Amino acid sequence: MASEQRIETLKGMLGKDPNDAFSRYALALEYVGMSDLQSAIDELRTVIEKDAKYLPAYHQLGQIYGRLNRTKEAKQTYRAGIDLAQELGEEKEAKEMREELEELEDEW
């Protein structure tokens, strides 16, 4: 299935349940795959607004901000994600985001 079709399918699912964090996250990943990073950012922000404990959204959003050289936003997002990961006991995820945050801090 082409990305455009997957996007339409995911949008249909979100039309039925706009609070479905997994479908919205999947939609964001489809946008990343199509290099539509602003749409991906918009969807990931919505995921976090609707479900502040949806940890993968923080990691993905931090990575996108990093790709766009939006360093301040990337750092803020990673820090929030690290705090959440520690709160949830997700040490592997916290470690990965910490490493990416350190790379950003080394660059700037």
C-alpha positions as CSV (number, residue, x, y, z in Angstrom):
1,M,0.0,0.0,0.0
2,A,1.4,3.4,-1.0
3,S,2.0,6.0,1.7
4,E,-0.8,8.2,0.3
5,Q,-3.3,5.3,0.8
6,R,-2.0,4.6,4.3
7,I,-2.3,8.2,5.2
8,E,-6.0,8.2,4.0
9,T,-6.6,5.0,5.9
10,L,-5.1,6.5,9.1
11,K,-7.0,9.7,8.7
12,G,-10.2,7.7,8.4
13,M,-9.4,5.9,11.6
14,L,-8.7,9.2,13.3
15,G,-12.0,10.5,12.0
16,K,-13.7,7.8,14.0
17,D,-11.5,8.2,17.1
18,P,-9.4,11.4,17.1
19,N,-7.9,10.4,20.5
20,D,-6.2,7.2,19.0
21,A,-2.6,8.0,19.8
22,F,-1.2,4.9,18.0
23,S,-3.0,5.8,14.7
24,R,-1.9,9.5,15.0
25,Y,1.7,8.4,15.7
26,A,1.6,6.1,12.7
27,L,0.3,9.0,10.6
28,A,3.2,11.1,11.7
29,L,5.6,8.3,10.7
30,E,4.0,8.2,7.2
31,Y,4.6,11.9,6.9
32,V,8.2,11.5,7.9
33,G,8.6,8.8,5.2
34,M,7.2,11.3,2.7
35,S,9.6,14.1,4.0
36,D,6.6,16.1,5.1
37,L,8.2,17.0,8.4
38,Q,5.9,19.8,9.4
39,S,2.9,17.6,9.1
40,A,4.7,15.0,11.2
41,I,5.5,17.6,13.8
42,D,1.9,18.7,13.9
43,E,0.7,15.1,14.4
44,L,3.3,14.3,17.1
45,R,2.4,17.5,19.0
46,T,-1.2,16.4,18.9
47,V,-0.3,13.0,20.2
48,I,1.5,14.5,23.1
49,E,-1.3,17.0,23.8
50,K,-3.9,14.2,23.9
51,D,-1.8,11.5,25.6
52,A,1.2,13.1,27.4
53,K,2.5,9.7,28.4
54,Y,2.9,8.4,24.8
55,L,6.6,8.1,25.0
56,P,7.6,7.3,21.4
57,A,6.1,10.6,20.3
58,Y,8.8,12.5,22.3
59,H,11.6,10.5,20.8
60,Q,10.4,10.9,17.2
61,L,9.6,14.6,17.7
62,G,13.1,15.2,19.1
63,Q,14.6,13.5,16.1
64,I,12.7,15.6,13.6
65,Y,13.5,18.8,15.4
66,G,17.2,17.7,15.3
67,R,17.0,17.0,11.5
68,L,15.6,20.5,11.0
69,N,18.3,22.1,13.1
70,R,15.6,23.3,15.6
71,T,18.0,22.5,18.4
72,K,16.3,24.3,21.2
73,E,13.0,22.5,20.5
74,A,14.8,19.2,20.1
75,K,16.6,19.6,23.5
76,Q,13.3,20.5,25.2
77,T,11.5,17.6,23.7
78,Y,14.3,15.1,24.6
79,R,14.4,16.4,28.2
80,A,10.6,16.0,28.6
81,G,10.9,12.5,27.0
82,I,13.7,11.5,29.3
83,D,11.8,12.6,32.4
84,L,8.7,10.7,31.2
85,A,10.8,7.6,30.4
86,Q,12.3,7.6,33.9
87,E,8.8,8.1,35.4
88,L,7.6,5.1,33.4
89,G,10.6,3.0,34.2
90,E,11.6,2.9,30.5
91,E,15.4,3.0,31.0
92,K,16.3,1.9,27.5
93,E,14.2,4.7,25.9
94,A,15.6,7.2,28.4
95,K,19.2,6.2,27.6
96,E,18.6,6.5,23.8
97,M,17.1,10.0,24.1
98,R,19.9,11.0,26.5
99,E,22.5,9.9,24.0
100,E,20.7,11.9,21.2
101,L,20.5,14.9,23.5
102,E,24.2,14.7,24.3
103,E,25.0,14.7,20.6
104,L,23.0,17.9,20.2
105,E,24.7,19.5,23.1
106,D,28.1,18.5,21.8
107,E,27.3,20.1,18.4
108,W,26.2,23.4,20.0
